[in-house]
Structures are given as structure tokens and as C-alpha cells.
């Protein structure tokens, strides 16, 4: 059994990070999902909370490798 991960730049800050492509928080841009890194997700969650908006729960494995069998 192996693990794989995706890597890409964060939509907000541009930092390259690894993530589970099925679970990472993302924002659609021109129909494509663009990933958001953990620090930027936490920043956006604080802004949402301060504005009284519902904060989406972060999947526990969003920034972990994806088990090979889930490809």
C-alpha cells in the first residue's frame, strides 16, 4: 500500500504545499478547483467567524497524503 499527494500553489498566498486533492479546501476559479493552504484557510475561517458566517469544517486529512487505493 502506498500514498500519493498533490502539490500546488495556494490560491491566496502562492506558497507551494502538499495536500489531499479530494479533501483540501478550495475555491473555484473559472470552473477549476484552486487549493488553499492551512494558514490561509485558518485566516479565512477567522474572517468568516468574525463576520458571523458559518465556517466550514476542515477535513482532518486535507493536508495528508492520499492512500493509493483512493485514487
mmCIF file of the N, C-alpha and C atoms, coordinates in Angstrom:
data_MODEL
# 
_entry.id   MODEL 
# 
loop_
_atom_site.group_PDB 
_atom_site.id 
_atom_site.type_symbol 
_atom_site.label_atom_id 
_atom_site.label_alt_id 
_atom_site.label_comp_id 
_atom_site.label_asym_id 
_atom_site.label_entity_id 
_atom_site.label_seq_id 
_atom_site.pdbx_PDB_ins_code 
_atom_site.Cartn_x 
_atom_site.Cartn_y 
_atom_site.Cartn_z 
_atom_site.occupancy 
_atom_site.B_iso_or_equiv 
_atom_site.pdbx_formal_charge 
_atom_site.auth_seq_id 
_atom_site.auth_comp_id 
_atom_site.auth_asym_id 
_atom_site.auth_atom_id 
_atom_site.pdbx_PDB_model_num 
ATOM 1   N N  . UNK A 1 1  ? 0.843   -1.170 0.000   1.00 0.00 ? 1  UNK A N  1 
ATOM 2   C CA . UNK A 1 1  ? 0.000   0.000  0.000   1.00 0.00 ? 1  UNK A CA 1 
ATOM 3   C C  . UNK A 1 1  ? 0.890   1.234  0.000   1.00 0.00 ? 1  UNK A C  1 
ATOM 4   N N  . UNK A 1 2  ? 0.551   2.184  -0.849  1.00 0.00 ? 2  UNK A N  1 
ATOM 5   C CA . UNK A 1 2  ? 1.343   3.392  -0.925  1.00 0.00 ? 2  UNK A CA 1 
ATOM 6   C C  . UNK A 1 2  ? 0.487   4.625  -0.744  1.00 0.00 ? 2  UNK A C  1 
ATOM 7   N N  . UNK A 1 3  ? 1.153   5.755  -0.737  1.00 0.00 ? 3  UNK A N  1 
ATOM 8   C CA . UNK A 1 3  ? 0.471   7.031  -0.578  1.00 0.00 ? 3  UNK A CA 1 
ATOM 9   C C  . UNK A 1 3  ? 0.938   7.979  -1.669  1.00 0.00 ? 3  UNK A C  1 
ATOM 10  N N  . UNK A 1 4  ? 0.059   8.848  -2.094  1.00 0.00 ? 4  UNK A N  1 
ATOM 11  C CA . UNK A 1 4  ? 0.396   9.881  -3.066  1.00 0.00 ? 4  UNK A CA 1 
ATOM 12  C C  . UNK A 1 4  ? -0.121  11.213 -2.534  1.00 0.00 ? 4  UNK A C  1 
ATOM 13  N N  . UNK A 1 5  ? 0.433   12.280 -3.036  1.00 0.00 ? 5  UNK A N  1 
ATOM 14  C CA . UNK A 1 5  ? -0.059  13.596 -2.653  1.00 0.00 ? 5  UNK A CA 1 
ATOM 15  C C  . UNK A 1 5  ? 0.051   14.522 -3.837  1.00 0.00 ? 5  UNK A C  1 
ATOM 16  N N  . UNK A 1 6  ? -0.736  15.553 -3.809  1.00 0.00 ? 6  UNK A N  1 
ATOM 17  C CA . UNK A 1 6  ? -0.669  16.584 -4.837  1.00 0.00 ? 6  UNK A CA 1 
ATOM 18  C C  . UNK A 1 6  ? 0.124   17.747 -4.258  1.00 0.00 ? 6  UNK A C  1 
ATOM 19  N N  . UNK A 1 7  ? 0.719   18.508 -5.130  1.00 0.00 ? 7  UNK A N  1 
ATOM 20  C CA . UNK A 1 7  ? 1.420   19.724 -4.725  1.00 0.00 ? 7  UNK A CA 1 
ATOM 21  C C  . UNK A 1 7  ? 0.972   20.838 -5.649  1.00 0.00 ? 7  UNK A C  1 
ATOM 22  N N  . UNK A 1 8  ? 0.835   22.009 -5.078  1.00 0.00 ? 8  UNK A N  1 
ATOM 23  C CA . UNK A 1 8  ? 0.453   23.153 -5.886  1.00 0.00 ? 8  UNK A CA 1 
ATOM 24  C C  . UNK A 1 8  ? 0.511   24.423 -5.069  1.00 0.00 ? 8  UNK A C  1 
ATOM 25  N N  . UNK A 1 9  ? 0.364   25.555 -5.747  1.00 0.00 ? 9  UNK A N  1 
ATOM 26  C CA . UNK A 1 9  ? 0.396   26.829 -5.038  1.00 0.00 ? 9  UNK A CA 1 
ATOM 27  C C  . UNK A 1 9  ? -0.957  27.155 -4.416  1.00 0.00 ? 9  UNK A C  1 
ATOM 28  N N  . UNK A 1 10 ? -0.912  27.793 -3.275  1.00 0.00 ? 10 UNK A N  1 
ATOM 29  C CA . UNK A 1 10 ? -2.124  28.258 -2.598  1.00 0.00 ? 10 UNK A CA 1 
ATOM 30  C C  . UNK A 1 10 ? -2.720  29.408 -3.415  1.00 0.00 ? 10 UNK A C  1 
ATOM 31  N N  . UNK A 1 11 ? -4.018  29.389 -3.570  1.00 0.00 ? 11 UNK A N  1 
ATOM 32  C CA . UNK A 1 11 ? -4.698  30.452 -4.319  1.00 0.00 ? 11 UNK A CA 1 
ATOM 33  C C  . UNK A 1 11 ? -4.478  31.813 -3.680  1.00 0.00 ? 11 UNK A C  1 
ATOM 34  N N  . UNK A 1 12 ? -4.437  31.863 -2.359  1.00 0.00 ? 12 UNK A N  1 
ATOM 35  C CA . UNK A 1 12 ? -4.342  33.153 -1.661  1.00 0.00 ? 12 UNK A CA 1 
ATOM 36  C C  . UNK A 1 12 ? -2.912  33.679 -1.564  1.00 0.00 ? 12 UNK A C  1 
ATOM 37  N N  . UNK A 1 13 ? -1.984  32.845 -1.075  1.00 0.00 ? 13 UNK A N  1 
ATOM 38  C CA . UNK A 1 13 ? -0.630  33.345 -0.806  1.00 0.00 ? 13 UNK A CA 1 
ATOM 39  C C  . UNK A 1 13 ? 0.417   32.909 -1.829  1.00 0.00 ? 13 UNK A C  1 
ATOM 40  N N  . UNK A 1 14 ? 0.097   31.894 -2.624  1.00 0.00 ? 14 UNK A N  1 
ATOM 41  C CA . UNK A 1 14 ? 1.032   31.431 -3.642  1.00 0.00 ? 14 UNK A CA 1 
ATOM 42  C C  . UNK A 1 14 ? 2.064   30.429 -3.163  1.00 0.00 ? 14 UNK A C  1 
ATOM 43  N N  . UNK A 1 15 ? 2.086   30.137 -1.859  1.00 0.00 ? 15 UNK A N  1 
ATOM 44  C CA . UNK A 1 15 ? 3.050   29.175 -1.316  1.00 0.00 ? 15 UNK A CA 1 
ATOM 45  C C  . UNK A 1 15 ? 2.719   27.782 -1.830  1.00 0.00 ? 15 UNK A C  1 
ATOM 46  N N  . UNK A 1 16 ? 3.740   27.034 -2.272  1.00 0.00 ? 16 UNK A N  1 
ATOM 47  C CA . UNK A 1 16 ? 3.541   25.660 -2.735  1.00 0.00 ? 16 UNK A CA 1 
ATOM 48  C C  . UNK A 1 16 ? 3.449   24.748 -1.512  1.00 0.00 ? 16 UNK A C  1 
ATOM 49  N N  . UNK A 1 17 ? 2.453   23.870 -1.498  1.00 0.00 ? 17 UNK A N  1 
ATOM 50  C CA . UNK A 1 17 ? 2.249   22.964 -0.375  1.00 0.00 ? 17 UNK A CA 1 
ATOM 51  C C  . UNK A 1 17 ? 1.686   21.654 -0.885  1.00 0.00 ? 17 UNK A C  1 
ATOM 52  N N  . UNK A 1 18 ? 1.751   20.605 -0.061  1.00 0.00 ? 18 UNK A N  1 
ATOM 53  C CA . UNK A 1 18 ? 1.205   19.301 -0.436  1.00 0.00 ? 18 UNK A CA 1 
ATOM 54  C C  . UNK A 1 18 ? -0.156  19.126 0.227   1.00 0.00 ? 18 UNK A C  1 
ATOM 55  N N  . UNK A 1 19 ? -1.013  18.335 -0.438  1.00 0.00 ? 19 UNK A N  1 
ATOM 56  C CA . UNK A 1 19 ? -2.376  18.186 0.060   1.00 0.00 ? 19 UNK A CA 1 
ATOM 57  C C  . UNK A 1 19 ? -3.043  16.961 -0.549  1.00 0.00 ? 19 UNK A C  1 
ATOM 58  N N  . UNK A 1 20 ? -4.143  16.573 0.062   1.00 0.00 ? 20 UNK A N  1 
ATOM 59  C CA . UNK A 1 20 ? -5.006  15.516 -0.458  1.00 0.00 ? 20 UNK A CA 1 
ATOM 60  C C  . UNK A 1 20 ? -5.950  16.203 -1.439  1.00 0.00 ? 20 UNK A C  1 
ATOM 61  N N  . UNK A 1 21 ? -5.869  15.901 -2.736  1.00 0.00 ? 21 UNK A N  1 
ATOM 62  C CA . UNK A 1 21 ? -6.660  16.634 -3.728  1.00 0.00 ? 21 UNK A CA 1 
ATOM 63  C C  . UNK A 1 21 ? -8.165  16.450 -3.590  1.00 0.00 ? 21 UNK A C  1 
ATOM 64  N N  . UNK A 1 22 ? -8.600  15.408 -2.885  1.00 0.00 ? 22 UNK A N  1 
ATOM 65  C CA . UNK A 1 22 ? -10.033 15.170 -2.707  1.00 0.00 ? 22 UNK A CA 1 
ATOM 66  C C  . UNK A 1 22 ? -10.586 15.876 -1.478  1.00 0.00 ? 22 UNK A C  1 
ATOM 67  N N  . UNK A 1 23 ? -9.716  16.309 -0.555  1.00 0.00 ? 23 UNK A N  1 
ATOM 68  C CA . UNK A 1 23 ? -10.177 16.831 0.737   1.00 0.00 ? 23 UNK A CA 1 
ATOM 69  C C  . UNK A 1 23 ? -9.756  18.270 1.033   1.00 0.00 ? 23 UNK A C  1 
ATOM 70  N N  . UNK A 1 24 ? -8.786  18.799 0.305   1.00 0.00 ? 24 UNK A N  1 
ATOM 71  C CA . UNK A 1 24 ? -8.260  20.135 0.595   1.00 0.00 ? 24 UNK A CA 1 
ATOM 72  C C  . UNK A 1 24 ? -9.333  21.210 0.345   1.00 0.00 ? 24 UNK A C  1 
ATOM 73  N N  . UNK A 1 25 ? -9.406  22.226 1.209   1.00 0.00 ? 25 UNK A N  1 
ATOM 74  C CA . UNK A 1 25 ? -10.313 23.340 0.923   1.00 0.00 ? 25 UNK A CA 1 
ATOM 75  C C  . UNK A 1 25 ? -9.878  24.013 -0.377  1.00 0.00 ? 25 UNK A C  1 
ATOM 76  N N  . UNK A 1 26 ? -10.849 24.409 -1.160  1.00 0.00 ? 26 UNK A N  1 
ATOM 77  C CA . UNK A 1 26 ? -10.514 25.032 -2.437  1.00 0.00 ? 26 UNK A CA 1 
ATOM 78  C C  . UNK A 1 26 ? -11.587 26.047 -2.809  1.00 0.00 ? 26 UNK A C  1 
ATOM 79  N N  . UNK A 1 27 ? -11.241 26.870 -3.780  1.00 0.00 ? 27 UNK A N  1 
ATOM 80  C CA . UNK A 1 27 ? -12.151 27.873 -4.320  1.00 0.00 ? 27 UNK A CA 1 
ATOM 81  C C  . UNK A 1 27 ? -12.164 27.675 -5.828  1.00 0.00 ? 27 UNK A C  1 
ATOM 82  N N  . UNK A 1 28 ? -13.348 27.700 -6.421  1.00 0.00 ? 28 UNK A N  1 
ATOM 83  C CA . UNK A 1 28 ? -13.460 27.545 -7.872  1.00 0.00 ? 28 UNK A CA 1 
ATOM 84  C C  . UNK A 1 28 ? -13.115 28.852 -8.575  1.00 0.00 ? 28 UNK A C  1 
ATOM 85  N N  . UNK A 1 29 ? -12.213 28.740 -9.550  1.00 0.00 ? 29 UNK A N  1 
ATOM 86  C CA . UNK A 1 29 ? -11.821 29.863 -10.389 1.00 0.00 ? 29 UNK A CA 1 
ATOM 87  C C  . UNK A 1 29 ? -11.932 29.377 -11.827 1.00 0.00 ? 29 UNK A C  1 
ATOM 88  N N  . UNK A 1 30 ? -12.802 29.999 -12.586 1.00 0.00 ? 30 UNK A N  1 
ATOM 89  C CA . UNK A 1 30 ? -13.040 29.582 -13.975 1.00 0.00 ? 30 UNK A CA 1 
ATOM 90  C C  . UNK A 1 30 ? -13.346 28.094 -14.073 1.00 0.00 ? 30 UNK A C  1 
ATOM 91  N N  . UNK A 1 31 ? -14.110 27.582 -13.116 1.00 0.00 ? 31 UNK A N  1 
ATOM 92  C CA . UNK A 1 31 ? -14.529 26.185 -13.121 1.00 0.00 ? 31 UNK A CA 1 
ATOM 93  C C  . UNK A 1 31 ? -13.514 25.196 -12.575 1.00 0.00 ? 31 UNK A C  1 
ATOM 94  N N  . UNK A 1 32 ? -12.333 25.657 -12.222 1.00 0.00 ? 32 UNK A N  1 
ATOM 95  C CA . UNK A 1 32 ? -11.282 24.782 -11.692 1.00 0.00 ? 32 UNK A CA 1 
ATOM 96  C C  . UNK A 1 32 ? -11.133 25.000 -10.195 1.00 0.00 ? 32 UNK A C  1 
ATOM 97  N N  . UNK A 1 33 ? -10.962 23.899 -9.447  1.00 0.00 ? 33 UNK A N  1 
ATOM 98  C CA . UNK A 1 33 ? -10.723 24.000 -8.006  1.00 0.00 ? 33 UNK A CA 1 
ATOM 99  C C  . UNK A 1 33 ? -9.283  24.436 -7.751  1.00 0.00 ? 33 UNK A C  1 
ATOM 100 N N  . UNK A 1 34 ? -9.113  25.504 -7.006  1.00 0.00 ? 34 UNK A N  1 
ATOM 101 C CA . UNK A 1 34 ? -7.789  26.005 -6.646  1.00 0.00 ? 34 UNK A CA 1 
ATOM 102 C C  . UNK A 1 34 ? -7.608  25.807 -5.143  1.00 0.00 ? 34 UNK A C  1 
ATOM 103 N N  . UNK A 1 35 ? -6.537  25.108 -4.722  1.00 0.00 ? 35 UNK A N  1 
ATOM 104 C CA . UNK A 1 35 ? -6.342  24.779 -3.315  1.00 0.00 ? 35 UNK A CA 1 
ATOM 105 C C  . UNK A 1 35 ? -5.958  25.983 -2.460  1.00 0.00 ? 35 UNK A C  1 
ATOM 106 N N  . UNK A 1 36 ? -6.282  25.855 -1.156  1.00 0.00 ? 36 UNK A N  1 
ATOM 107 C CA . UNK A 1 36 ? -5.951  26.877 -0.162  1.00 0.00 ? 36 UNK A CA 1 
ATOM 108 C C  . UNK A 1 36 ? -5.139  26.188 0.938   1.00 0.00 ? 36 UNK A C  1 
ATOM 109 N N  . UNK A 1 37 ? -3.973  26.738 1.276   1.00 0.00 ? 37 UNK A N  1 
ATOM 110 C CA . UNK A 1 37 ? -3.114  26.132 2.305   1.00 0.00 ? 37 UNK A CA 1 
ATOM 111 C C  . UNK A 1 37 ? -3.733  26.304 3.693   1.00 0.00 ? 37 UNK A C  1 
ATOM 112 N N  . UNK A 1 38 ? -3.221  25.556 4.661   1.00 0.00 ? 38 UNK A N  1 
ATOM 113 C CA . UNK A 1 38 ? -3.770  25.590 6.023   1.00 0.00 ? 38 UNK A CA 1 
ATOM 114 C C  . UNK A 1 38 ? -3.707  26.988 6.657   1.00 0.00 ? 38 UNK A C  1 
ATOM 115 N N  . UNK A 1 39 ? -2.566  27.706 6.618   1.00 0.00 ? 39 UNK A N  1 
ATOM 116 C CA . UNK A 1 39 ? -2.564  29.045 7.240   1.00 0.00 ? 39 UNK A CA 1 
ATOM 117 C C  . UNK A 1 39 ? -3.592  29.987 6.603   1.00 0.00 ? 39 UNK A C  1 
ATOM 118 N N  . UNK A 1 40 ? -3.758  29.921 5.298   1.00 0.00 ? 40 UNK A N  1 
ATOM 119 C CA . UNK A 1 40 ? -4.740  30.787 4.640   1.00 0.00 ? 40 UNK A CA 1 
ATOM 120 C C  . UNK A 1 40 ? -6.160  30.340 4.959   1.00 0.00 ? 40 UNK A C  1 
ATOM 121 N N  . UNK A 1 41 ? -6.383  29.019 5.044   1.00 0.00 ? 41 UNK A N  1 
ATOM 122 C CA . UNK A 1 41 ? -7.710  28.523 5.439   1.00 0.00 ? 41 UNK A CA 1 
ATOM 123 C C  . UNK A 1 41 ? -8.046  29.036 6.837   1.00 0.00 ? 41 UNK A C  1 
ATOM 124 N N  . UNK A 1 42 ? -7.096  28.955 7.761   1.00 0.00 ? 42 UNK A N  1 
ATOM 125 C CA . UNK A 1 42 ? -7.337  29.409 9.131   1.00 0.00 ? 42 UNK A CA 1 
ATOM 126 C C  . UNK A 1 42 ? -7.607  30.911 9.178   1.00 0.00 ? 42 UNK A C  1 
ATOM 127 N N  . UNK A 1 43 ? -6.897  31.676 8.361   1.00 0.00 ? 43 UNK A N  1 
ATOM 128 C CA . UNK A 1 43 ? -7.131  33.123 8.287   1.00 0.00 ? 43 UNK A CA 1 
ATOM 129 C C  . UNK A 1 43 ? -8.546  33.395 7.765   1.00 0.00 ? 43 UNK A C  1 
ATOM 130 N N  . UNK A 1 44 ? -8.922  32.736 6.689   1.00 0.00 ? 44 UNK A N  1 
ATOM 131 C CA . UNK A 1 44 ? -10.250 32.929 6.118   1.00 0.00 ? 44 UNK A CA 1 
ATOM 132 C C  . UNK A 1 44 ? -11.344 32.481 7.082   1.00 0.00 ? 44 UNK A C  1 
ATOM 133 N N  . UNK A 1 45 ? -11.097 31.403 7.823   1.00 0.00 ? 45 UNK A N  1 
ATOM 134 C CA . UNK A 1 45 ? -12.081 30.917 8.803   1.00 0.00 ? 45 UNK A CA 1 
ATOM 135 C C  . UNK A 1 45 ? -12.287 31.952 9.911   1.00 0.00 ? 45 UNK A C  1 
ATOM 136 N N  . UNK A 1 46 ? -11.206 32.590 10.355  1.00 0.00 ? 46 UNK A N  1 
ATOM 137 C CA . UNK A 1 46 ? -11.331 33.638 11.378  1.00 0.00 ? 46 UNK A CA 1 
ATOM 138 C C  . UNK A 1 46 ? -12.158 34.817 10.851  1.00 0.00 ? 46 UNK A C  1 
ATOM 139 N N  . UNK A 1 47 ? -11.937 35.193 9.596   1.00 0.00 ? 47 UNK A N  1 
ATOM 140 C CA . UNK A 1 47 ? -12.710 36.284 8.998   1.00 0.00 ? 47 UNK A CA 1 
ATOM 141 C C  . UNK A 1 47 ? -14.187 35.913 8.897   1.00 0.00 ? 47 UNK A C  1 
ATOM 142 N N  . UNK A 1 48 ? -14.462 34.668 8.477   1.00 0.00 ? 48 UNK A N  1 
ATOM 143 C CA . UNK A 1 48 ? -15.849 34.210 8.382   1.00 0.00 ? 48 UNK A CA 1 
ATOM 144 C C  . UNK A 1 48 ? -16.511 34.230 9.755   1.00 0.00 ? 48 UNK A C  1 
ATOM 145 N N  . UNK A 1 49 ? -15.815 33.730 10.751  1.00 0.00 ? 49 UNK A N  1 
ATOM 146 C CA . UNK A 1 49 ? -16.362 33.675 12.104  1.00 0.00 ? 49 UNK A CA 1 
ATOM 147 C C  . UNK A 1 49 ? -16.647 35.084 12.621  1.00 0.00 ? 49 UNK A C  1 
ATOM 148 N N  . UNK A 1 50 ? -15.719 36.012 12.398  1.00 0.00 ? 50 UNK A N  1 
ATOM 149 C CA . UNK A 1 50 ? -15.896 37.390 12.852  1.00 0.00 ? 50 UNK A CA 1 
ATOM 150 C C  . UNK A 1 50 ? -17.078 38.060 12.166  1.00 0.00 ? 50 UNK A C  1 
ATOM 151 N N  . UNK A 1 51 ? -17.371 37.640 10.936  1.00 0.00 ? 51 UNK A N  1 
ATOM 152 C CA . UNK A 1 51 ? -18.491 38.208 10.184  1.00 0.00 ? 51 UNK A CA 1 
ATOM 153 C C  . UNK A 1 51 ? -19.801 37.491 10.487  1.00 0.00 ? 51 UNK A C  1 
ATOM 154 N N  . UNK A 1 52 ? -19.756 36.502 11.387  1.00 0.00 ? 52 UNK A N  1 
ATOM 155 C CA . UNK A 1 52 ? -20.960 35.765 11.745  1.00 0.00 ? 52 UNK A CA 1 
ATOM 156 C C  . UNK A 1 52 ? -21.367 34.717 10.726  1.00 0.00 ? 52 UNK A C  1 
ATOM 157 N N  . UNK A 1 53 ? -20.449 34.376 9.829   1.00 0.00 ? 53 UNK A N  1 
ATOM 158 C CA . UNK A 1 53 ? -20.736 33.372 8.802   1.00 0.00 ? 53 UNK A CA 1 
ATOM 159 C C  . UNK A 1 53 ? -20.427 31.974 9.330   1.00 0.00 ? 53 UNK A C  1 
ATOM 160 N N  . UNK A 1 54 ? -21.041 30.983 8.722   1.00 0.00 ? 54 UNK A N  1 
ATOM 161 C CA . UNK A 1 54 ? -20.753 29.598 9.063   1.00 0.00 ? 54 UNK A CA 1 
ATOM 162 C C  . UNK A 1 54 ? -19.362 29.244 8.528   1.00 0.00 ? 54 UNK A C  1 
ATOM 163 N N  . UNK A 1 55 ? -18.540 28.653 9.385   1.00 0.00 ? 55 UNK A N  1 
ATOM 164 C CA . UNK A 1 55 ? -17.198 28.229 8.987   1.00 0.00 ? 55 UNK A CA 1 
ATOM 165 C C  . UNK A 1 55 ? -17.261 26.747 8.639   1.00 0.00 ? 55 UNK A C  1 
ATOM 166 N N  . UNK A 1 56 ? -16.820 26.416 7.446   1.00 0.00 ? 56 UNK A N  1 
ATOM 167 C CA . UNK A 1 56 ? -16.822 25.019 7.026   1.00 0.00 ? 56 UNK A CA 1 
ATOM 168 C C  . UNK A 1 56 ? -15.772 24.235 7.793   1.00 0.00 ? 56 UNK A C  1 
ATOM 169 N N  . UNK A 1 57 ? -16.132 23.028 8.178   1.00 0.00 ? 57 UNK A N  1 
ATOM 170 C CA . UNK A 1 57 ? -15.221 22.172 8.932   1.00 0.00 ? 57 UNK A CA 1 
ATOM 171 C C  . UNK A 1 57 ? -14.079 21.707 8.026   1.00 0.00 ? 57 UNK A C  1 
ATOM 172 N N  . UNK A 1 58 ? -12.870 21.776 8.542   1.00 0.00 ? 58 UNK A N  1 
ATOM 173 C CA . UNK A 1 58 ? -11.695 21.339 7.797   1.00 0.00 ? 58 UNK A CA 1 
ATOM 174 C C  . UNK A 1 58 ? -11.555 19.830 7.939   1.00 0.00 ? 58 UNK A C  1 
ATOM 175 N N  . UNK A 1 59 ? -11.553 19.079 6.832   1.00 0.00 ? 59 UNK A N  1 
ATOM 176 C CA . UNK A 1 59 ? -11.354 17.628 6.931   1.00 0.00 ? 59 UNK A CA 1 
ATOM 177 C C  . UNK A 1 59 ? -10.006 17.323 7.594   1.00 0.00 ? 59 UNK A C  1 
ATOM 178 N N  . UNK A 1 60 ? -9.971  16.339 8.482   1.00 0.00 ? 60 UNK A N  1 
ATOM 179 C CA . UNK A 1 60 ? -8.750  16.029 9.236   1.00 0.00 ? 60 UNK A CA 1 
ATOM 180 C C  . UNK A 1 60 ? -7.596  15.612 8.330   1.00 0.00 ? 60 UNK A C  1 
ATOM 181 N N  . UNK A 1 61 ? -7.890  15.108 7.151   1.00 0.00 ? 61 UNK A N  1 
ATOM 182 C CA . UNK A 1 61 ? -6.841  14.621 6.250   1.00 0.00 ? 61 UNK A CA 1 
ATOM 183 C C  . UNK A 1 61 ? -6.616  15.526 5.033   1.00 0.00 ? 61 UNK A C  1 
ATOM 184 N N  . UNK A 1 62 ? -7.040  16.772 5.107   1.00 0.00 ? 62 UNK A N  1 
ATOM 185 C CA . UNK A 1 62 ? -6.939  17.685 3.971   1.00 0.00 ? 62 UNK A CA 1 
ATOM 186 C C  . UNK A 1 62 ? -5.500  17.931 3.522   1.00 0.00 ? 62 UNK A C  1 
ATOM 187 N N  . UNK A 1 63 ? -4.570  17.885 4.451   1.00 0.00 ? 63 UNK A N  1 
ATOM 188 C CA . UNK A 1 63 ? -3.170  18.174 4.131   1.00 0.00 ? 63 UNK A CA 1 
ATOM 189 C C  . UNK A 1 63 ? -2.281  16.947 4.315   1.00 0.00 ? 63 UNK A C  1 
ATOM 190 N N  . UNK A 1 64 ? -2.886  15.769 4.260   1.00 0.00 ? 64 UNK A N  1 
ATOM 191 C CA . UNK A 1 64 ? -2.174  14.498 4.399   1.00 0.00 ? 64 UNK A CA 1 
ATOM 192 C C  . UNK A 1 64 ? -2.103  13.803 3.044   1.00 0.00 ? 64 UNK A C  1 
ATOM 193 N N  . UNK A 1 65 ? -1.167  12.859 2.874   1.00 0.00 ? 65 UNK A N  1 
ATOM 194 C CA . UNK A 1 65 ? -1.115  12.094 1.627   1.00 0.00 ? 65 UNK A CA 1 
ATOM 195 C C  . UNK A 1 65 ? -2.406  11.298 1.425   1.00 0.00 ? 65 UNK A C  1 
ATOM 196 N N  . UNK A 1 66 ? -2.718  11.045 0.197   1.00 0.00 ? 66 UNK A N  1 
ATOM 197 C CA . UNK A 1 66 ? -3.905  10.273 -0.180  1.00 0.00 ? 66 UNK A CA 1 
ATOM 198 C C  . UNK A 1 66 ? -3.532  8.810  -0.307  1.00 0.00 ? 66 UNK A C  1 
ATOM 199 N N  . UNK A 1 67 ? -4.221  7.914  0.419   1.00 0.00 ? 67 UNK A N  1 
ATOM 200 C CA . UNK A 1 67 ? -3.941  6.488  0.257   1.00 0.00 ? 67 UNK A CA 1 
ATOM 201 C C  . UNK A 1 67 ? -4.132  6.078  -1.211  1.00 0.00 ? 67 UNK A C  1 
ATOM 202 N N  . UNK A 1 68 ? -3.208  5.284  -1.712  1.00 0.00 ? 68 UNK A N  1 
ATOM 203 C CA . UNK A 1 68 ? -3.190  4.883  -3.121  1.00 0.00 ? 68 UNK A CA 1 
ATOM 204 C C  . UNK A 1 68 ? -4.522  4.309  -3.588  1.00 0.00 ? 68 UNK A C  1 
ATOM 205 N N  . UNK A 1 69 ? -5.211  3.559  -2.719  1.00 0.00 ? 69 UNK A N  1 
ATOM 206 C CA . UNK A 1 69 ? -6.456  2.915  -3.112  1.00 0.00 ? 69 UNK A CA 1 
ATOM 207 C C  . UNK A 1 69 ? -7.603  3.916  -3.299  1.00 0.00 ? 69 UNK A C  1 
ATOM 208 N N  . UNK A 1 70 ? -7.420  5.175  -2.898  1.00 0.00 ? 70 UNK A N  1 
ATOM 209 C CA . UNK A 1 70 ? -8.471  6.186  -3.072  1.00 0.00 ? 70 UNK A CA 1 
ATOM 210 C C  . UNK A 1 70 ? -8.308  6.997  -4.336  1.00 0.00 ? 70 UNK A C  1 
ATOM 211 N N  . UNK A 1 71 ? -7.335  6.629  -5.179  1.00 0.00 ? 71 UNK A N  1 
ATOM 212 C CA . UNK A 1 71 ? -7.130  7.369  -6.440  1.00 0.00 ? 71 UNK A CA 1 
ATOM 213 C C  . UNK A 1 71 ? -8.284  7.204  -7.379  1.00 0.00 ? 71 UNK A C  1 
# 
